[in-house]
Amino acid sequence: MTMQLLLLLLLFTSAASDPHWLPATATWYGSPEGDGSDGGACGYGSMVDVRPYKAHDGAVSPVLFKNGEGCGACYKVRCLDSRMCSRRAATIIVTDECPGGYCSGGKTHFDLSGAAFGRMAVSGYGSNLRNKGEIQVVYRRELARDEAHMGCQLVHNRGTFEGTFLTEATTLSTKEPSLQEMSFQETGLPRQLTLLA
């Protein structure tokens, strides 16, 4: 038992001292294999249920949320318990803020969807890992797989079309996402809508 604790401490120390990986904590929410909640502080609404967000969404503490500037940021998150955690990191896209509780007090914390949290586990240990509650992790900022994402939500409600377009772009120079939203409302049949970048 002492040897396992020593190995875990050594793994955490080496990962935390790696300048590319930083220490944090993580929890999970929703159903065990779920994609996470619809909506969230970033305003993605039901778009979190489709790619690229599906099963990759998560909430972050105010330290990473940065009053909304952290929306759309991509992170690799890896857990450290060698008995249950694989060496594979889960890819997380910030879709929400998790204020209070585990996320308070200036801590760096990830509150992940059940599916994303379970993806960090060794095969067959997803439920064991989820049963631990709060766990120690390391994380690093990643560029999104695509340089830009665009989501569209169009709702028809009694002769009126309402829609929201969300675009997220990450530049190579800043590695910070830029989120822009355009909403519209049109009565009758929709006309041509042109988006200029």
N, C-alpha and C positions, 0 to 999 in steps of 0.2 A: 504494500500500500504506500509506504514512504517513497519507494522508487518511482511509482506512478505519479505521485504528487511532485516529485523532483523533476521528472520529465515534462509534466504539464507546465511547471514554472519555467523551465528552460525554454520550452516552445514559445510560451507567452513572451518571455524576455527577448528572445531572438526576433520574434515577429514584431514586437513593439519597437525594438531598436532599429529595425529596417526602415530607412527613411521613406520608403514607398508605402508602408502599411502603418496605420495609426490605431491605437487602442480605442475601443468603444464598448458599449453593451447593446444587447438586442432582446426584444420580445416579439410576440406575434399576436395577431388578432384575426377575428372572423372564423370561418370554418377551417378545419385542419388542412384540407386540400384546396381551399378557396383562393380566388384571385385577389381578394381584398375588397374594400368597400367601394361603392360607387361614390362619385363626388370627391369631396375633400377640399382642403383649403386652396389648392392650385386651380380649381375650376374645371377639371377635365370631365366631370360628369360621368356619363356611362361609357365614355371613351376608354376608361381604365379596363374595360372588359375586352378590348380588341388589341391586336399587336400595334405597336411594340410594347404596350404597357401590360398586357394580359399576364397575370401571375408573376409580374416583376415589380409591382407597385409597392410602395412603402411610405410610411410617415417617418419624419426625422424630427429631432429635437430642435428648438429654436437656434441652437449653435450652427446647424447646417441649413435650416430653413431660411434664415436671414430675411425675415419679413416678406417672404414670397420670392426672393431672388434665387433661392435654391430649387424652385420648381423645375422639373424636367432634368435635373442633374442625374448623372449615372454614377453608381458606385459599385465596386466589387466588395462583398462582405463575406468574411470567412470565420467560422467558429473555431474554437481552440481546444475543445475537449477531445483528445485523441481517441477516446473509447467510442464516441458516437459521431464525431465530425469527420467528414471526408476532407481531403486537402483541396477540394474544389470549392471555389467561391461562388456565391449567388450574385447575379447581376440585379441591381435594384435601381428603379427610376423613381425619383421623388414625386409623389402626387399629393402629399398631405403633410400637415404639421401635427406632431403629437405633443400638445402642451400638458404640463402637470405630471404628477406621478413619477414614473421612471425617467421622464424627459425633462424634469425640472432641475434647478440648481446648477445650470451651466454645464450639464453633462452632454457628451456626444452620445446619442442613442438612436437606434433604428427600431421602429415598430413595423415589422414586416407582415405581409400576407402569409397565411398558413402554408401555401405552396412554396413561396420563396424561402421561408424559414426551414421547411422540411428538406429543401434541395441542398442544404448545407450538410445534411446527415449522411453517414455511411448507409448504403442500401439496407433497408429493413429497420433502420433506427429512427426514422422520421418522427414517429409518435413518442418515442423515448426522449428525443431532443426537445420536442414541444412541451413535454411534461415537466421539463426542468424550469420553465418560466423564463426568468432573465438569465442570459448567458453572456460570457465574455467573448468578444469578437475583435477582429482587426478589419480595417477597411481602407480603401484607397479610391480616389476619384478617377473615373474613366471617361474617355470620350465616348459619346454615343456611337453605336455601330454605324448608324447613318449620320451624315453631317447635319441633317435637318429632318424633322418630323412635322407632319401636318395632319390635323384631325378635323373632321367636319361632323357636325350634328345638325340635322334638319328635321324639324317637327312641323307637321301639318295639323292645324287646330281650327276647325270650322271655317274654312276658306282663307285662313291666314297661314302663311309659311313663316316660321321663325327659325333662325339658324345661328350657329356659332362656329367660327373657324378659329382654331388654335394652331399656331405654328411655333415650333421650338427649334432654335438653331444654336449650335455650339461652335465657336470659332476656335481654330487651332492656336491662335495667339493668346486668348484669355482663358480658354477651357471653362468659361462661365456661360451657362445657357441664357438665351434671350427669349422671353416668352411674349408673344404678341397675340392679341385677341381682336376679332372683328365680329360684331353681331349685326344682324339685319332682321327686318320684318317686312313682309311683302303680302299685300292683299290680292287675292285672285291667283291666277296661274303664275308661276315664277318666270321671270324674264331672264335673259342672259346675265350672268354675274361674272365680272372679270376681276381677277386678283392681280395686282401688280406687286412685284417683289422689290 
